[in-house]
Amino acid sequence: MKVDIVCEDGYDFALYGIGLSYGLTSDMSFDEYCMSLEIKDRMYDVSCKLAHKDGGHNKFLEHISISMIIDAPRYWWSQFDTYRVGITKNSESTMHTILKTPIKSYMFEGFDFDETIPNSTINRLEILRQNKNWRQLKRELPESFIQRRCVKISYMNLRNIIRQRKNHRLIEWEYFCNEVMDQIKYPEYLKDILDKK
């Protein structure tokens, strides 16, 4: 599994919106806000206090979006797909790509070297691929097959995911949470979730 955060957007816009709630940015344009280090610093302090207050107090987190590329096994994606609201995804089409590359063991998830996919399975899948029998290949493709997706998600979505999955028995969730926390620009907005049991 691999998680790469490509970019984050919307931070200044989100904090400008917080300022509206406090009457601090109501009389200034967005460009004026972006040039005022004093107001930006003040809004950052407010955002750190609000980020941990769920129930609508931290709705500014919905404005901060993260674009990432995730390579993960199909069994993990089936759980990730339960998160639909406010999340956009594009993925590799197994039907259109499975015949293009020889089937190799690195194409399957294996955190534990004792749990690698058997050579007999790889050989069977490769025969199907060479015979261009994509329909049967899709039917027999193990859930550990790694698929790449581009995902756009907000900090609010991440709070929800991390809260629900941080102690999940599927170790890929722990890996995902750790990678996200290591790569995002503002981990302080999500850190409190990891501290809670």
Secondary structure, DSSP 8 states (H G I E B T S, - for coil): -EEEEEEEE-HHHHHHHHHHHTTSSTTS-HHHHHH-HHHHHHHHHHHHHHTT-TTTTTGGGGG-EEEEEEEEEHHHHHHHTT--TT-EEEE--HHHHTTTS---GGGB--SSGGG---HHHHHHHHHHHHTT-HHHHHHH--TTBEEEEEEEEEHHHHHHHHHHHTT-SSHHHHHHHHHHHHH-S-GGGTHHHHH--
